[in-house]
C-alpha cells in the first residue's frame, strides 16, 4: 500500500477513479446478510467504536449529544460549543466565535488534541492542528461527539497529548424529514441551513444532505468570515450491514486577524483595531488592503462499511480522501528583493531593491486514509483489533500577484516551492474484560510508525529537507471497580508518543518527539438524575513540545521541547437536580502545570529560572450551567465560565500574563408544535457575555536580543500581543422541521 500511494499519479481524475474503484469493491462485498437483528442507530455507532470508550471505562471523558449541541448551534464553531466542558478554554481570532477558533484542554494546545470524524483523522498531517473554519456549520451534521481528556484510548492519526474529540456525523434516519434553520445576530452575523433526509426507502436506502452559509463581520475590525459548506450522505442498511458514503466540505474566505494587538493604548481605547492589511499610502495616510484574506477549500470523501456476521463478530472498514487547496493573500510594504529571489533594478544609476507587493502563499494537498477493525465480544470480553494507514502529500508554494517593481518575475512564478509527504501506519488491539460483577479491566496496545519527508525551499527561501522516521509503542491499561450500583472507581495508565510538526522542524533543527505518561484516578457516582464525577490526573512529560508564547509571521504558534514537565490536576463535575424544573451543572479543574527547569538567555547571559509555569495553563478553570425548564417546551440556561490567570510564556514574565476572566452567557429555547405543515418550530436565543466583560483569552509573547543600541552589550527586548474577545453580543434563530 505504501508503494501504491507513493507512486500515485498527481492528476485529480486518477485519484477520483481510485476512490470510486475502492468504493465499488466495498459496496459489492457489503451486500452479504446474516440473521441477527440490529438497530440502525447501533450500526451507526460502530463507525466510531474503535476510537470511543464506554460510559464506565477507566478513561476520563464527556459525551455531547445532538440535542445538546442544537441548543446553542447558531453559527459559532464547534470549539465554542464545547466551551463549558471540564478543563476547556476556547478563543477566537475574530472575537465572536466564528472563523478561526481554538480550543485548549488541560492547557494543551490544539496541535496536541486528536480529532477524528467517523474514525477518520481530521488533524492536518503536517501542522497537527485542527481548522474548524474549513467546515462551516459542521455542528449541524453531528450526531454526537466524545471529548476524552488526557491520552484517552488509542485513536487513528496523530496521538492525543491533552485530549481527543471523536465526532460521529448524522445517523441514518428511518423517517423522511426536512429542516430549515436561520439565525441572525451581532456583527451582521447570519447562518442559513437547509437539511433533508429521504428516510429509509424500500427499508434499505437513505439519502440525506445539508447546505449551509455563515457570514459575519466579526468583532475585530474587518475580521469578516464567509463560510459555505455542504454535507451529503448515501446509506444502505439491512439487519447486519451498514454502508455509508459521506461527502462533506466547505470553502472559507476569512479576513486575517491573527496579528493580535500589541499597542497597549489601542488595547485600552480601541480594542477592535486590526493591523492586518495596514499600510501607508504616498501621502502618509494609514490605509488597509481590502483582500488580506485566507481563501481555502477542503473536500472530504468517506466510505464506511460495517458488517455484523453473528452475535460475536463484526468488522468495519473506512476509506477517506481529502483534497485541500487555497492560499492566504497579503499586501506587503517595502519588501526586500532578496526575500523573493528577485534581482535589483538599475534606473539610471539608482538601484532599486525594495518594492510594495501582493503575495499569495499556497497549500495544495491530498490526504488518503484506510481504516479497518474487527470486533469480537461475548458476555465477559469485548475486543477490537484494528489498523490504520494514511498518506499525505502537500505542496507549499508562493506567488507574487502584483508588485510595484516586478524585477525579472513573471506571472504565476513560484518564488518558493516545497513539498511534504507523510505516511502514518498503526496497529492496535483493545480489550474490555469483565472479571466479575465488581471488576472490569481495560487494555489497549498500539504500535505506530510515522515517516515524514520534505523537499524544496520554505517561504524564507531556505532549503527545507526533513527525513525522519519514528516508531512508537503506546500501551494503556485500566481497571474499573463497581462499589455498588451507584458508584464506581477507576484507575488508568497510558503512554503516548508524538512526533514534531512541520513548524517545529522549521524553528528548531534539533527538535525531539515528545512522550507522555498519563495517570488517571476517578470516582463516578450516579443516582437517579444526580451525578458526580471526580478525577485526579498526573501527566508526566519528557520533552513536551510546549507553546513558547511566540508566533510566526502567519500566526502559527511556535513550540519548543521543555525537558521534563508535568500537569497535575483535579477535575470535578456534577449534575444536581434542585427540583423538577431547576438543574445545576457545575464543573471545576484545579491544576499545577510546571516545567521542572527553565533556562533562558537574557541580556546576553544564560539564566536558570528553576521550576516555572507552563505557558497557557491556568491553575483554575470552572464552569456552571443553571438550567430552568418551567414547561416542557421552554428551557432557559445561564452559562458561566471562569478562567484563572495564566502566562503566555514559560518564564512567568510579567508582560506575558493574561488576567483571569469570568463571563456569562444566557441561552433560551422554545419549541412550538403546530398542527399542520411543520412538525416543530424551535426558537433559540443566545446572549454571549451578558455583563459586557472586556476580556482576553489568548495572545503571544516574544523576546529578541538588541545589540545595536549599545555596542558591546546585549539587551533582551520583550513584546506581547493580545486577542480581545467580544463584549456583549447576541444570536437569535428559528429552526423549522417537517
HELIX and SHEET records of a PDB file:
HELIX    1   1 UNK A    2  UNK A    6  1                                   5    
HELIX    2   2 UNK A   12  UNK A   29  1                                  18    
HELIX    3   3 UNK A   40  UNK A   46  1                                   7    
HELIX    4   4 UNK A   66  UNK A   70  1                                   5    
HELIX    5   5 UNK A   78  UNK A   81  1                                   4    
HELIX    6   6 UNK A  110  UNK A  112  5                                   3    
HELIX    7   7 UNK A  132  UNK A  134  5                                   3    
HELIX    8   8 UNK A  138  UNK A  141  5                                   4    
HELIX    9   9 UNK A  264  UNK A  269  1                                   6    
HELIX   10  10 UNK A  337  UNK A  340  5                                   4    
HELIX   11  11 UNK A  502  UNK A  507  1                                   6    
HELIX   12  12 UNK A  654  UNK A  656  5                                   3    
SHEET    1   A 5 UNK A  61  UNK A  65  0                                        
SHEET    2   A 5 UNK A 142  UNK A 149 -1                                        
SHEET    3   A 5 UNK A 163  UNK A 169 -1                                        
SHEET    4   A 5 UNK A 113  UNK A 117  1                                        
SHEET    5   A 5 UNK A 120  UNK A 121 -1                                        
SHEET    1   B 2 UNK A  88  UNK A  92  0                                        
SHEET    2   B 2 UNK A 101  UNK A 105 -1                                        
SHEET    1   C24 UNK A 605  UNK A 613  0                                        
SHEET    2   C24 UNK A 587  UNK A 602 -1                                        
SHEET    3   C24 UNK A 564  UNK A 577 -1                                        
SHEET    4   C24 UNK A 530  UNK A 542 -1                                        
SHEET    5   C24 UNK A 514  UNK A 527 -1                                        
SHEET    6   C24 UNK A 487  UNK A 498 -1                                        
SHEET    7   C24 UNK A 467  UNK A 484 -1                                        
SHEET    8   C24 UNK A 439  UNK A 456 -1                                        
SHEET    9   C24 UNK A 414  UNK A 434 -1                                        
SHEET   10   C24 UNK A 381  UNK A 403 -1                                        
SHEET   11   C24 UNK A 354  UNK A 377 -1                                        
SHEET   12   C24 UNK A 313  UNK A 336 -1                                        
SHEET   13   C24 UNK A 293  UNK A 308 -1                                        
SHEET   14   C24 UNK A 241  UNK A 255 -1                                        
SHEET   15   C24 UNK A 225  UNK A 237 -1                                        
SHEET   16   C24 UNK A 205  UNK A 216 -1                                        
SHEET   17   C24 UNK A 189  UNK A 197 -1                                        
SHEET   18   C24 UNK A 177  UNK A 185 -1                                        
SHEET   19   C24 UNK A 729  UNK A 737 -1                                        
SHEET   20   C24 UNK A 680  UNK A 688 -1                                        
SHEET   21   C24 UNK A 661  UNK A 672 -1                                        
SHEET   22   C24 UNK A 634  UNK A 643 -1                                        
SHEET   23   C24 UNK A 620  UNK A 631 -1                                        
SHEET   24   C24 UNK A 582  UNK A 584 -1                                        
SHEET    1   D 2 UNK A 278  UNK A 280  0                                        
SHEET    2   D 2 UNK A 286  UNK A 288 -1                                        
SHEET    1   E 2 UNK A 345  UNK A 347  0                                        
SHEET    2   E 2 UNK A 350  UNK A 352 -1                                        
SHEET    1   F 2 UNK A 545  UNK A 551  0                                        
SHEET    2   F 2 UNK A 557  UNK A 561 -1                                        
SHEET    1   G 2 UNK A 646  UNK A 647  0                                        
SHEET    2   G 2 UNK A 657  UNK A 658 -1                                        
SHEET    1   H 2 UNK A 696  UNK A 706  0                                        
SHEET    2   H 2 UNK A 715  UNK A 724 -1                                        
END                                                                             
